[in-house]
């Protein structure tokens, strides 16, 4: 039944009436875009396509779809081109052109039928099918195809085709059309390829990555310069579909095999370049060569079927069919396991090569100036040149106009350049900016708003400029009140970079080089965590490790002043302790006279999703809370909130003033951040989006043995990568 439906749908599109507008009708249609010019017919399987040379000398392609093509499919194609233009502006693909009324699709009436027309820019060059491909051509095509799929990776649109005859996911539905192949030898080849596809590929398809792809990257859709031979662009997005990502490489490789005696060598040349832009997974490479064979076969089944349906010659070139059958026969002679091994080596060979020198002269010049003026402390953070110049929400844009989804920065807590925060800062800059020596309604408002979100005992706010400064002040308060000289931290912690706080950097400092006044603790590990052996310590056994660390400090002549803790143990591997689990451990700290300092630099302001503060999520009752990065959304702002008695005890022996801490501009930014979190319900959003993210990541565990665990809370997500096979266990709900 499904096969029959697919046949009918495919027949409607492939056999529908192709528009044939007259010269006068074409001229009127072009006028919709405010243009006039001459027309030259171009090839098209089911549309009327024309090259337009406008009166101003610019070139376009006018595409008039057949009567059965749904309008939403054309909108899907246009939206994809617009998305590519934003994601990779330098990628040579057509650009959409809007009409005088601002529309990208125009309706045209011809002989009582309504057709839909579009205008896109024309790419120079000639179809590459007329040239013999070279290794350099295949590598260049691979690089462009990888870039194209990378650009399309974030594209979603409801107008794409749900079922397309050229989609390799549905290639098994072509089995009932094999009988149209007249030659018995070739029909036997088709049956063999189809049986292998159904047995080995179809069961794997559901587990492969899906996204929108071009779906028709053969040499007729790749343009190249007739003199230089360089590729000038990719055209014809009419067969785009959301399908298995690996199909893109399979289709392109299949058409590269025409007239080539070494199928694996050709495939490796394309693939090694493709993965520089879009790496493939092992499961995808495992079925790649089978998909290549199925693409070669699909074309010939559809060719035979359409020829039989029309009762006349095939609409496809016979010489291409001959080359296709020859390529399929050569591919079938190769051992499938050998093919997969060869392609996997090709995929990894280029990944191991050193990064080539950037060809971005502006970037290289700036980096040279930076090295000269700022010295060796400032390193390149990414392998690929990256120079962001604009931020907006979750997006950053580089100097070339390419946009990136920012999944790294934890400073712009409510999004880059949030207009409410930016406006609040700008207004205050024009009014007054000083320090906390002077009474300020704004600063007091912020202190009251902040402490109102905390337990009653945390009632006193002090302002600094960073998380490091906040933790430094908290340390001074703790030592002044307890008389202790020792600090307890987890064994992969980071709390700042001053002399004192930087000494607590157990994440990077070798433990045999730690100061004697520092004691280390292991973060609580639960089922799924490396080293956890699938079973967590009991709460009392875990508390005993704290008692041991405190005893170790005592042997070195120190007693704990404070325990610094990130409530979700982010640097240690991201662990959320069950309610009450940490209570006995905290009791050991307090029994020894130490205070609990909750470092909220990463966890504050709703990021855990479940609670506004990380210590609430962890069930901790801290004596001091420190804040930094997210508080001002990029404006330097740090805060310490503590018990009033602790602040008073500190001031009995010491004084503290911070020139820029709590200035009016920073306070305006802090208040605006609180407003945005509340009005845009960002804590709830963190919970919902974070749950979806972790559930989606957990869904990859059955496909990738290296994923040992997925855990986190809110917009904290951790994927634990393990060596070898992960132990058998029941996966926890993320």
VONULO-391154 format. One line per field, with one value per residue (C-alpha): x, y, z; residue in one letter. Coordinates in Angstrom, 3 decimals. Example, Ala and Ser with C-alpha at 12.3 -4.5 7.8 and 13.67 -1.06 7.14 Angstrom:
<atoms>
xx <- [12.300,13.670]
yy <- [-4.500,-1.060]
zz <- [7.800,7.140]
residuo <- [a,s]
</atoms>
This chain:
<atoms>
xx <- [0.000,2.752,4.712,1.702,1.174,4.811,4.594,1.537,3.129,6.350,4.385,2.462,5.641,7.720,4.965,3.075,2.728,5.940,5.291,6.231,5.737,6.060,8.610,5.989,4.779,8.354,8.966,5.885,6.989,10.451,8.855,7.466,11.084,11.625,13.850,13.947,16.295,16.817,16.244,18.213,16.627,18.364,17.856,15.304,13.722,10.325,10.541,11.024,14.421,15.919,19.085,18.220,20.617,19.191,19.485,22.022,24.302,23.595,22.636,19.843,18.017,14.234,12.684,9.025,7.855,5.528,1.887,2.145,4.994,3.577,4.100,5.433,8.190,9.349,9.239,11.326,13.983,14.078,14.297,17.216,19.099,18.477,19.693,22.884,23.500,23.468,25.343,28.147,27.985,30.979,29.530,28.903,25.221,22.392,20.822,17.090,15.777,12.640,9.957,9.042,6.437,9.041,7.964,10.354,7.652,5.470,2.324,1.981,-1.133,-0.602,-3.274,-5.621,-3.000,-1.238,2.502,4.890,8.031,11.233,14.256,17.737,21.198,23.136,26.464,29.180,30.755,29.561,28.243,31.151,29.589,31.226,34.708,36.738,36.993,40.434,41.506,41.741,38.199,36.878,38.589,37.300,33.792,34.093,35.115,32.217,29.729,30.949,30.611,27.142,25.957,27.543,25.643,22.397,22.879,20.806,18.094,14.542,11.428,7.987,7.638,10.113,8.890,7.831,8.375,10.573,11.420,15.067,15.448,17.700,15.863,12.935,14.954,13.575,10.196,11.669,11.881,8.500,9.793,12.875,10.883,10.944,14.673,14.652,18.102,17.977,21.633,21.180,17.887,19.742,22.316,19.478,17.864,21.191,21.869,18.307,18.455,21.730,20.298,17.204,19.220,22.126,21.247,17.536,17.836,20.592,18.851,16.766,19.892,21.685,21.761,19.066,19.164,18.292,20.723,21.062,20.352,21.500,25.205,26.083,28.370,25.501,24.747,28.370,29.581,33.220,35.172,35.918,39.452,40.618,38.615,37.903,34.462,32.352,29.289,26.528,23.125,19.651,18.257,15.018,15.589,16.414,15.004,15.460,17.040,20.119,23.125,25.386,23.171,24.747,28.223,26.840,25.051,28.030,30.453,28.152,28.209,31.967,32.417,31.423,34.308,36.587,38.411,39.174,35.909,37.478,40.223,37.669,35.425,38.352,39.393,35.933,35.337,38.683,37.804,34.102,34.774,36.856,33.547,31.161,32.710,30.856,30.265,31.509,27.978,27.489,30.725,29.751,26.794,28.263,29.448,26.148,24.351,26.649,25.570,21.911,22.149,23.621,20.855,18.038,18.778,18.560,15.350,13.673,15.001,13.516,10.237,9.749,10.568,7.994,5.401,5.773,5.906,8.778,12.457,13.782,13.950,17.447,20.635,21.320,25.101,24.900,22.948,25.660,28.298,26.080,25.715,29.469,30.208,27.723,29.331,32.788,31.479,29.856,33.192,34.642,34.417,32.041,34.153,37.262,35.340,34.262,37.781,39.253,36.733,37.163,40.924,40.286,37.959,40.492,43.650,42.944,41.653,45.102,46.862,47.994,45.762,46.792,47.819,44.867,44.288,42.440,44.998,43.069,42.978,46.673,47.661,45.659,47.149,50.651,49.877,48.390,51.455,53.706,51.676,50.276,52.885,52.615,49.966,47.082,46.776,44.583,41.577,40.348,42.137,40.182,40.486,37.596,37.131,33.640,32.584,28.880,26.633,22.870,21.123,22.646,24.400,27.789,28.859,32.434,34.153,32.860,29.242,29.088,26.881,27.709,25.522,27.317,27.153,30.297,30.111,28.723,29.142,26.185,23.694,20.586,22.122,24.665,23.839,20.361,18.598,17.167,20.574,22.292,19.700,19.967,23.766,23.650,21.154,23.228,26.488,24.880,23.673,26.299,28.911,31.052,31.484,29.932,31.398,28.290,24.711,22.918,19.300,20.302,22.925,20.684,17.825,20.113,21.346,17.758,16.602,19.486,19.247,15.463,16.079,18.143,17.471,16.959,20.378,22.137,21.292,24.366,25.709,29.196,30.219,33.380,34.249,34.783,34.379,38.049,37.634,34.450,36.198,39.215,36.956,35.046,38.354,39.336,35.943,36.287,39.808,38.941,35.950,37.245,40.937,41.491,44.220,43.222,41.010,39.104,38.268,37.290,40.101,39.318,38.212,38.727,37.690,39.784,43.276,44.621,47.599,45.457,42.479,44.661,46.406,43.083,43.217,43.264,41.928,45.309,47.913,49.592,48.399,51.938,52.554,49.573,50.229,50.130,47.149,44.962,43.024,41.345,38.055,36.544,33.274,30.342,30.090,27.053,26.066,27.506,30.441,33.992,35.501,32.078,31.931,28.197,27.675,27.924,29.332,26.712,26.204,28.029,30.927,31.251,31.301,34.138,36.319,35.797,36.853,39.967,40.831,40.349,42.635,45.212,45.132,45.628,48.691,50.146,49.396,46.178,42.507,39.811,38.612,36.341,35.145,34.816,32.285,30.586,27.085,26.922,30.635,30.931,34.727,34.827,32.550,29.098,27.328,23.984,23.784,20.428,18.663,20.358,23.314,25.855,24.513,26.829,29.852,28.979,28.543,32.162,33.278,31.330,32.415,36.007,35.146,35.035,32.515,30.787,31.311,29.026,30.780,27.863,29.966,28.649,25.409,23.675,20.478,18.435,20.917,20.238,16.606,15.262,16.272,17.415,20.653,22.855,23.170,19.387,19.577,22.274,20.426,23.299,22.981,26.040,27.511,28.774,27.750,30.049,29.024,30.763,30.453,26.706,25.623,26.135,25.776,29.279,29.587,32.184,30.170,30.877,28.986,29.548,26.479,27.037,25.603,25.622,27.570,30.377,30.748,30.804,33.411,35.590,35.429,36.626,40.155,40.210,38.861,37.820,37.043,36.723,36.863,34.759,32.814,29.136,29.354,26.081,26.545,27.241,24.212,22.016,23.228,22.606,19.055,18.293,19.550,17.188,14.320,14.985,15.230,11.867,9.941,11.278,10.952,14.505,14.773,11.800,13.312,16.609,14.755,12.749,15.501,18.075,15.858,15.338,19.088,20.079,17.340,18.553,22.168,21.165,19.499,22.952,24.253,23.041,24.750,28.081,29.843,32.213,29.392,29.507,26.970,24.839,24.052,23.401,20.644,19.057,21.481,24.348,24.908,27.758,28.627,31.121,33.422,34.999,37.666,36.704,33.240,31.142,29.943,26.477,24.018,20.616,20.789,19.584,17.033,18.952]
yy <- [0.000,2.461,1.511,2.257,5.620,6.534,5.550,7.744,10.727,10.364,10.001,13.196,15.239,13.585,13.405,16.628,19.281,21.234,24.955,26.432,30.179,32.302,35.109,37.773,35.894,35.535,39.247,40.112,37.679,39.200,42.613,41.410,41.615,45.045,43.577,43.253,41.175,38.212,34.503,31.348,27.920,25.661,21.963,20.829,17.472,18.844,22.672,25.429,26.938,29.930,31.941,35.634,38.301,41.493,44.844,45.936,42.990,40.862,37.211,35.261,31.947,32.021,28.762,27.998,24.878,22.270,22.339,19.514,21.050,22.162,25.814,24.802,22.777,25.883,27.885,25.120,25.451,29.250,29.148,26.729,29.042,31.980,29.902,28.957,32.614,33.396,30.300,30.390,33.599,32.633,29.296,29.527,28.677,30.685,33.510,34.179,37.384,39.075,40.659,44.326,43.301,41.523,37.965,35.170,33.155,34.627,33.045,33.058,32.035,30.120,28.322,28.085,26.691,28.474,27.906,29.118,30.991,31.951,34.031,33.243,34.511,32.756,31.092,31.363,28.363,25.214,21.902,19.675,16.661,17.785,17.438,14.448,14.671,14.818,14.021,17.758,18.238,15.456,16.884,20.371,18.985,17.104,20.215,22.214,19.422,19.198,22.952,22.840,20.149,21.951,25.102,23.128,21.256,23.763,24.208,23.026,23.723,22.135,22.467,19.770,16.624,13.841,11.131,11.528,8.929,10.054,9.776,6.775,6.151,4.947,3.185,-0.204,0.974,0.802,-2.988,-3.451,-1.500,-3.640,-5.662,-2.647,-3.281,-5.120,-6.691,-9.904,-9.679,-6.161,-7.116,-9.824,-7.234,-4.982,-7.774,-8.586,-4.948,-4.502,-7.661,-6.520,-3.051,-4.399,-6.839,-4.634,-0.967,-0.574,-1.831,0.726,3.771,4.631,5.090,7.447,11.242,13.132,16.617,18.494,17.749,18.809,15.193,15.562,16.446,15.024,16.765,18.425,20.383,21.326,24.283,24.791,27.375,26.221,27.646,27.134,23.994,25.353,24.743,27.903,26.698,24.213,24.606,22.997,22.481,20.996,17.525,18.718,16.551,15.841,12.405,10.547,12.859,10.162,10.008,13.267,11.751,8.519,10.340,12.541,9.603,7.460,9.998,10.417,6.725,7.072,5.987,5.457,2.098,2.558,3.104,3.082,5.505,7.922,7.589,8.171,11.356,12.859,11.597,12.725,16.303,16.099,15.225,18.371,20.236,17.536,14.541,11.267,8.749,5.165,3.789,6.088,5.013,1.370,1.716,4.372,2.084,0.180,3.507,4.415,1.222,1.898,5.412,3.993,1.421,3.847,5.993,3.011,1.637,5.058,5.445,2.100,2.762,6.209,4.897,2.133,4.544,6.972,4.282,6.113,6.934,7.592,11.231,10.497,10.210,6.680,7.147,8.004,4.805,2.765,4.377,3.805,0.053,-0.272,1.628,-0.530,-3.742,-2.548,-1.540,-4.965,-6.686,-5.078,-6.804,-4.683,-4.976,-3.937,-0.973,0.213,-0.149,1.775,4.603,4.831,5.241,7.933,9.735,9.770,10.470,14.140,14.655,13.744,16.235,19.573,22.557,24.526,28.129,30.475,32.209,35.005,37.801,40.171,37.532,36.679,40.361,40.965,37.897,39.114,42.519,40.863,38.674,41.726,44.039,41.566,38.840,35.052,34.912,35.165,31.993,31.031,29.312,27.429,25.491,27.294,31.096,32.661,36.373,37.219,40.834,40.748,38.936,38.581,36.179,32.727,33.746,35.291,36.588,36.673,39.216,37.451,37.581,33.878,33.091,30.540,29.054,29.913,26.794,27.707,31.111,31.212,34.982,36.376,34.739,36.143,36.190,38.303,42.008,41.578,44.858,45.372,44.967,47.079,49.848,49.848,50.131,52.857,54.924,54.738,55.574,58.857,59.634,58.780,56.113,56.072,53.681,52.523,55.363,57.309,56.238,55.033,53.983,51.748,49.782,49.316,48.171,45.562,44.338,44.006,42.194,39.754,38.888,38.507,35.410,33.734,32.129,34.631,34.039,35.210,38.852,40.977,41.754,43.039,43.986,43.195,42.916,39.205,35.692,35.608,38.766,37.364,34.157,36.114,38.237,35.134,33.515,36.555,36.568,32.854,33.059,36.151,34.452,30.921,31.407,28.494,28.484,25.503,25.237,22.221,21.845,19.027,17.380,18.984,22.445,25.951,28.994,31.850,32.998,35.280,34.151,32.660,31.465,30.334,27.959,26.078,25.203,21.446,21.023,21.885,21.921,18.570,17.446,16.879,20.609,21.836,24.006,22.122,24.217,22.749,19.522,17.763,15.876,13.650,14.838,12.485,9.984,7.976,5.208,5.762,7.883,6.804,5.458,5.024,1.313,1.778,2.265,5.440,5.624,5.833,9.288,8.302,6.676,9.766,11.959,9.805,10.985,14.551,13.567,12.024,15.199,17.295,14.934,15.306,19.103,18.723,16.544,19.367,21.950,23.450,23.511,24.275,27.830,27.026,24.451,25.959,24.037,24.394,23.045,20.863,19.943,21.264,21.118,17.680,16.082,17.498,15.606,16.363,14.896,13.590,15.670,15.247,13.282,16.016,16.784,14.419,15.668,19.310,18.406,17.198,20.618,22.501,20.134,21.056,24.792,25.488,27.463,26.389,28.734,28.047,29.203,30.193,31.676,29.022,27.910,31.159,32.713,29.704,27.880,24.572,24.860,23.374,26.258,29.870,29.044,26.017,25.514,25.109,22.453,20.614,20.925,22.891,25.576,27.778,30.395,32.486,32.635,34.003,35.156,36.385,35.767,35.811,38.569,41.506,39.655,40.715,43.853,43.110,42.368,40.028,39.639,38.076,37.390,36.216,36.079,39.541,38.213,36.971,40.360,42.095,39.638,40.291,44.074,43.821,43.074,44.055,46.581,46.187,48.552,47.857,50.923,49.532,46.892,47.786,50.834,52.180,50.899,47.371,47.570,48.672,45.664,43.342,44.599,44.266,40.661,39.832,41.483,39.510,36.193,36.868,38.279,35.781,32.841,31.753,29.394,27.419,27.539,26.170,23.246,22.438,22.938,21.226,18.184,17.935,18.303,15.569,13.214,13.692,13.109,10.011,8.728,8.479,6.052,2.940,4.075,5.098,2.758,5.502,7.390,6.158,8.510,11.587,13.760,17.289,19.655,22.620,24.022,22.004,18.901,16.419,13.604,11.199,9.618,6.322,4.085,0.612,-0.841,0.743,-1.629,-3.085,-1.157,0.384,3.947,6.548,9.134,12.372]
zz <- [0.000,0.989,-2.109,-4.297,-2.619,-3.133,-6.769,-7.244,-5.507,-7.474,-10.690,-10.003,-9.612,-12.307,-14.939,-14.193,-16.835,-17.323,-17.894,-21.251,-20.963,-24.066,-24.433,-23.684,-20.590,-19.382,-19.858,-17.782,-15.089,-14.953,-14.545,-11.196,-9.996,-11.525,-14.230,-17.987,-20.111,-22.395,-21.768,-22.542,-21.855,-19.331,-18.680,-16.121,-15.349,-14.369,-14.435,-16.984,-16.175,-17.964,-17.676,-17.505,-18.689,-17.256,-18.981,-16.346,-17.228,-14.158,-14.540,-12.868,-13.167,-13.501,-12.295,-13.044,-11.228,-12.697,-11.733,-9.171,-7.170,-3.786,-2.889,0.521,-1.169,-3.025,0.206,1.797,-0.912,-0.673,3.114,2.875,0.499,2.837,5.788,3.942,3.121,6.842,8.063,5.465,3.415,1.261,0.144,-3.624,-3.958,-5.557,-3.568,-3.597,-5.202,-3.942,-6.102,-5.928,-3.360,-1.219,-2.126,-3.111,-4.926,-7.679,-9.138,-12.920,-14.938,-18.159,-20.216,-17.275,-14.909,-12.052,-11.849,-9.161,-10.170,-8.384,-9.282,-7.960,-8.766,-11.523,-10.775,-13.424,-15.126,-16.834,-15.457,-14.457,-16.182,-19.415,-17.912,-16.753,-12.972,-11.363,-7.783,-7.099,-8.399,-6.181,-3.104,-3.868,-4.379,-1.085,0.820,-0.606,0.101,3.708,4.129,2.615,5.007,7.934,6.933,6.639,9.925,11.893,9.271,9.936,7.878,7.783,4.001,2.992,1.231,3.587,0.995,-2.086,-4.677,-4.747,-0.963,-0.296,2.967,0.845,-1.843,-0.815,-2.147,-5.663,-5.471,-7.179,-10.199,-10.865,-13.381,-15.718,-16.302,-19.626,-19.547,-17.479,-16.383,-15.131,-13.506,-11.565,-10.424,-9.281,-7.274,-5.587,-4.620,-3.373,-1.231,0.359,0.963,2.697,4.814,5.917,5.399,6.093,9.714,10.376,8.896,11.955,14.072,11.685,11.957,10.054,8.558,5.382,2.534,-1.121,-2.162,-5.770,-5.814,-9.216,-11.699,-13.553,-10.373,-9.716,-11.765,-12.732,-14.664,-18.236,-18.157,-14.571,-13.820,-10.344,-8.911,-9.035,-7.172,-6.404,-8.052,-8.230,-4.746,-6.077,-4.597,-1.089,1.661,5.342,5.407,6.621,6.490,5.039,1.935,0.749,0.525,-0.958,-3.770,-4.613,-4.578,-6.720,-9.541,-9.248,-10.101,-13.771,-16.033,-13.022,-12.640,-8.895,-6.989,-3.521,-4.501,-5.939,-2.886,-0.526,-2.325,-1.950,1.585,3.034,2.053,2.910,6.555,7.073,7.010,8.209,10.017,9.678,12.433,12.297,11.872,8.865,7.197,7.751,5.335,3.032,0.231,0.254,-0.119,-3.026,-4.793,-4.072,-5.534,-8.733,-8.864,-7.943,-10.963,-13.291,-11.754,-12.048,-15.599,-16.654,-14.840,-16.383,-19.827,-19.421,-18.014,-20.917,-23.593,-25.231,-24.740,-21.244,-20.127,-18.807,-20.852,-22.069,-21.981,-18.288,-17.704,-19.401,-17.197,-14.169,-14.761,-15.316,-12.092,-10.175,-11.472,-10.392,-6.962,-6.487,-7.057,-3.895,-0.530,1.621,4.779,2.856,1.460,4.920,6.339,3.407,3.731,7.497,7.025,4.422,6.833,9.688,7.683,7.122,10.664,11.997,9.744,11.254,10.751,7.657,8.036,7.826,4.519,6.302,6.006,8.282,11.022,10.671,10.712,13.870,15.560,14.704,16.211,19.301,19.831,19.539,21.774,24.307,24.504,24.800,27.545,25.062,23.011,20.060,21.602,18.515,15.787,13.094,12.854,14.715,15.343,16.620,16.253,17.123,19.569,19.677,22.027,21.540,18.302,17.594,14.185,12.885,10.650,7.531,8.640,9.508,12.508,15.196,17.912,21.161,23.301,25.245,26.900,30.437,30.843,28.825,31.143,29.426,25.942,24.144,24.103,25.569,24.696,28.200,29.810,27.169,27.509,31.314,31.148,28.491,30.480,33.657,31.868,30.812,34.349,36.972,37.745,40.860,43.792,47.046,49.095,48.150,48.960,45.843,45.468,42.575,44.500,47.532,45.288,43.778,47.164,48.402,45.224,45.455,49.156,48.856,46.693,49.447,52.841,55.668,57.257,54.072,54.548,53.771,50.273,49.403,45.883,43.923,40.220,39.592,40.930,41.919,44.003,45.554,46.625,47.897,50.121,51.263,52.267,54.293,56.046,56.822,58.241,60.293,61.894,62.405,63.035,60.688,58.063,55.962,52.892,51.626,47.934,45.605,43.680,40.276,41.394,40.053,42.085,40.645,39.785,42.534,44.624,47.393,45.370,42.467,44.897,45.143,41.431,41.861,38.331,36.800,39.591,40.332,43.755,44.988,44.442,46.442,49.470,52.806,53.942,51.167,51.635,48.716,48.597,45.940,44.436,45.029,42.183,41.277,38.887,35.442,36.547,35.818,39.002,40.542,39.614,39.142,42.892,44.971,48.489,51.194,52.653,55.856,53.995,51.841,54.980,56.300,53.401,54.620,58.126,56.609,54.691,57.837,59.758,56.985,57.383,61.138,60.607,58.507,61.224,59.809,60.717,58.131,57.719,54.794,52.303,48.801,46.724,43.362,44.149,41.022,41.088,37.528,37.174,38.777,36.214,36.956,39.716,41.345,44.836,46.107,48.760,52.133,50.753,51.561,55.066,57.000,55.014,55.730,59.396,59.449,58.114,60.751,63.543,62.675,62.847,59.111,57.061,53.853,50.882,47.911,44.748,42.514,39.719,37.326,38.975,39.973,38.679,37.649,35.462,37.243,36.157,39.370,41.666,41.474,43.315,42.921,46.672,46.833,44.112,46.103,49.403,50.951,53.629,53.049,55.331,52.426,48.763,46.036,42.564,39.425,35.682,34.969,37.334,34.959,31.644,30.660,32.803,35.542,38.662,41.550,44.819,48.222,50.377,53.946,57.448,59.033,62.041,59.801,58.125,61.500,62.783,59.731,60.189,63.786,62.575,58.886,56.420,52.820,49.951,46.230,43.967,41.148,43.058,43.096,40.864,39.541,35.992,37.256,39.566,36.651,34.657,37.610,38.114,34.414,34.443,37.314,35.443,32.259,34.120,35.727,32.762,30.209,32.638,31.936,34.890,33.583,30.109,31.432,32.968,29.835,27.261,29.450,29.930,26.169,25.550,27.974,26.790,23.228,24.242,26.207,23.055,21.475,24.108,22.334,19.128,20.632,23.039,24.133,25.893,29.466,30.998,30.363,33.366,34.519,35.492,33.738,31.175,32.610,30.493,30.794,28.406,29.938,27.346,28.400,26.924,25.784,26.192,28.888,31.580,31.228,33.332,33.307,32.055,34.501,33.442,32.716]
residuo <- [x,x,x,x,x,x,x,x,x,x,x,x,x,x,x,x,x,x,x,x,x,x,x,x,x,x,x,x,x,x,x,x,x,x,x,x,x,x,x,x,x,x,x,x,x,x,x,x,x,x,x,x,x,x,x,x,x,x,x,x,x,x,x,x,x,x,x,x,x,x,x,x,x,x,x,x,x,x,x,x,x,x,x,x,x,x,x,x,x,x,x,x,x,x,x,x,x,x,x,x,x,x,x,x,x,x,x,x,x,x,x,x,x,x,x,x,x,x,x,x,x,x,x,x,x,x,x,x,x,x,x,x,x,x,x,x,x,x,x,x,x,x,x,x,x,x,x,x,x,x,x,x,x,x,x,x,x,x,x,x,x,x,x,x,x,x,x,x,x,x,x,x,x,x,x,x,x,x,x,x,x,x,x,x,x,x,x,x,x,x,x,x,x,x,x,x,x,x,x,x,x,x,x,x,x,x,x,x,x,x,x,x,x,x,x,x,x,x,x,x,x,x,x,x,x,x,x,x,x,x,x,x,x,x,x,x,x,x,x,x,x,x,x,x,x,x,x,x,x,x,x,x,x,x,x,x,x,x,x,x,x,x,x,x,x,x,x,x,x,x,x,x,x,x,x,x,x,x,x,x,x,x,x,x,x,x,x,x,x,x,x,x,x,x,x,x,x,x,x,x,x,x,x,x,x,x,x,x,x,x,x,x,x,x,x,x,x,x,x,x,x,x,x,x,x,x,x,x,x,x,x,x,x,x,x,x,x,x,x,x,x,x,x,x,x,x,x,x,x,x,x,x,x,x,x,x,x,x,x,x,x,x,x,x,x,x,x,x,x,x,x,x,x,x,x,x,x,x,x,x,x,x,x,x,x,x,x,x,x,x,x,x,x,x,x,x,x,x,x,x,x,x,x,x,x,x,x,x,x,x,x,x,x,x,x,x,x,x,x,x,x,x,x,x,x,x,x,x,x,x,x,x,x,x,x,x,x,x,x,x,x,x,x,x,x,x,x,x,x,x,x,x,x,x,x,x,x,x,x,x,x,x,x,x,x,x,x,x,x,x,x,x,x,x,x,x,x,x,x,x,x,x,x,x,x,x,x,x,x,x,x,x,x,x,x,x,x,x,x,x,x,x,x,x,x,x,x,x,x,x,x,x,x,x,x,x,x,x,x,x,x,x,x,x,x,x,x,x,x,x,x,x,x,x,x,x,x,x,x,x,x,x,x,x,x,x,x,x,x,x,x,x,x,x,x,x,x,x,x,x,x,x,x,x,x,x,x,x,x,x,x,x,x,x,x,x,x,x,x,x,x,x,x,x,x,x,x,x,x,x,x,x,x,x,x,x,x,x,x,x,x,x,x,x,x,x,x,x,x,x,x,x,x,x,x,x,x,x,x,x,x,x,x,x,x,x,x,x,x,x,x,x,x,x,x,x,x,x,x,x,x,x,x,x,x,x,x,x,x,x,x,x,x,x,x,x,x,x,x,x,x,x,x,x,x,x,x,x,x,x,x,x,x,x,x,x,x,x,x,x,x,x,x,x,x,x,x,x,x,x,x,x,x,x,x,x,x,x,x,x,x,x,x,x,x,x,x,x,x,x,x,x,x,x,x,x,x,x,x,x,x,x,x,x,x,x,x,x,x,x,x,x,x,x]
</atoms>
